Amino acid sequence: MGDLLQPTHLLVIAIVLLVLFGGKKLPELGKGLGEGLRGFREGLKGASDPTPPAPSAQQNAAPVAPPVAPQVDPQIKRM
């Protein structure tokens, strides 16, 4: 089982990926994979961390009143 990731095996896998996805698509796939792993690690870290996250600035802000419609004077004639 320890012979699975030898340099020659990794080279063959890299060539197969290059043929399947092309040179332009590989950086995008790598970026997506990296972001996915980063999110997974943060999720694991958050699940094992018993302290709740700090509230954001939006949660601390006072509620905003809805906009008020302008009052129309019935005495004004419309054209």
Sine and cosine of phi, psi and omega as CSV:
sin_phi,cos_phi,sin_psi,cos_psi,sin_omega,cos_omega
0.00,0.00,-0.45,0.89,-0.01,-1.00
-0.96,0.29,-0.22,0.98,-0.01,-1.00
-1.00,0.05,0.11,0.99,-0.11,-0.99
-0.94,0.35,-0.66,0.75,-0.09,-1.00
-0.94,-0.33,0.81,0.58,0.10,-1.00
-0.98,0.21,0.36,-0.93,-0.02,-1.00
-0.83,0.55,-0.59,0.81,0.01,-1.00
-0.93,0.37,-0.59,0.80,0.05,-1.00
-0.91,0.41,-0.68,0.73,0.02,-1.00
-0.90,0.44,-0.60,0.80,0.03,-1.00
-0.91,0.42,-0.67,0.74,0.03,-1.00
-0.90,0.43,-0.67,0.74,0.03,-1.00
-0.89,0.46,-0.67,0.74,0.01,-1.00
-0.89,0.45,-0.66,0.75,0.01,-1.00
-0.91,0.41,-0.67,0.74,0.02,-1.00
-0.89,0.46,-0.68,0.73,0.03,-1.00
-0.90,0.44,-0.64,0.77,0.02,-1.00
-0.90,0.44,-0.65,0.76,0.01,-1.00
-0.94,0.35,-0.67,0.74,-0.05,-1.00
-0.94,0.35,-0.72,0.69,-0.15,-0.99
-0.97,-0.24,-0.32,0.95,-0.02,-1.00
0.99,0.11,0.32,-0.95,-0.08,-1.00
-0.94,0.34,-0.48,0.88,-0.04,-1.00
-0.98,0.21,-0.49,0.87,-0.08,-1.00
-1.00,0.08,-0.40,0.92,-0.07,-1.00
-0.88,0.48,-0.69,0.73,0.03,-1.00
-0.88,0.47,-0.60,0.80,0.04,-1.00
-0.91,0.40,-0.65,0.76,0.03,-1.00
-0.91,0.43,-0.66,0.75,0.03,-1.00
-0.90,0.44,-0.65,0.76,0.02,-1.00
-0.90,0.43,-0.70,0.71,0.02,-1.00
-0.89,0.45,-0.65,0.76,0.03,-1.00
-0.91,0.42,-0.67,0.74,0.02,-1.00
-0.90,0.44,-0.68,0.74,0.02,-1.00
-0.91,0.41,-0.61,0.79,0.03,-1.00
-0.90,0.43,-0.69,0.73,0.04,-1.00
-0.91,0.42,-0.64,0.77,0.02,-1.00
-0.89,0.46,-0.69,0.72,0.04,-1.00
-0.90,0.43,-0.63,0.78,0.03,-1.00
-0.89,0.46,-0.71,0.71,0.01,-1.00
-0.90,0.44,-0.65,0.76,0.03,-1.00
-0.91,0.42,-0.60,0.80,0.05,-1.00
-0.91,0.42,-0.67,0.75,0.05,-1.00
-0.91,0.41,-0.65,0.76,0.01,-1.00
-0.90,0.44,-0.67,0.74,0.01,-1.00
-0.93,0.38,-0.56,0.83,-0.01,-1.00
-0.95,0.31,-0.52,0.85,-0.02,-1.00
-1.00,0.01,-0.24,0.97,-0.02,-1.00
-1.00,0.05,0.91,-0.42,-0.06,-1.00
-0.96,0.27,-0.30,0.95,-0.02,-1.00
-0.98,0.17,0.70,-0.72,0.02,-1.00
-0.95,0.30,0.44,-0.90,0.02,-1.00
-0.92,0.38,0.46,-0.89,0.02,-1.00
-0.92,0.39,0.63,-0.78,0.01,-1.00
-0.91,0.40,0.57,-0.82,-0.02,-1.00
-0.99,0.15,0.16,-0.99,-0.02,-1.00
-0.90,0.43,-0.52,0.85,0.00,-1.00
-0.92,0.39,-0.60,0.80,-0.02,-1.00
-0.94,0.34,-0.48,0.88,-0.02,-1.00
-1.00,0.09,-0.24,0.97,-0.06,-1.00
-0.95,0.32,0.53,-0.85,0.04,-1.00
-0.94,0.33,0.51,-0.86,0.02,-1.00
-0.90,0.44,0.57,-0.82,-0.02,-1.00
-0.99,-0.12,0.74,-0.67,0.01,-1.00
-0.95,0.32,0.57,-0.82,0.02,-1.00
-0.92,0.38,0.44,-0.90,0.00,-1.00
-0.91,0.42,0.57,-0.83,-0.03,-1.00
-0.99,-0.11,0.73,-0.69,0.02,-1.00
-0.95,0.31,0.61,-0.80,0.01,-1.00
-0.92,0.39,0.60,-0.80,0.01,-1.00
-0.99,0.17,0.70,-0.71,0.01,-1.00
-0.97,-0.24,0.78,-0.62,0.02,-1.00
-0.99,0.15,0.85,-0.52,-0.03,-1.00
-0.92,0.38,-0.29,0.96,-0.03,-1.00
-0.96,0.26,-0.37,0.93,-0.05,-1.00
-0.99,0.16,0.77,-0.63,0.03,-1.00
-1.00,0.07,0.67,-0.74,0.04,-1.00
-1.00,-0.05,0.53,-0.85,-0.02,-1.00
-1.00,0.06,0.00,0.00,0.00,0.00
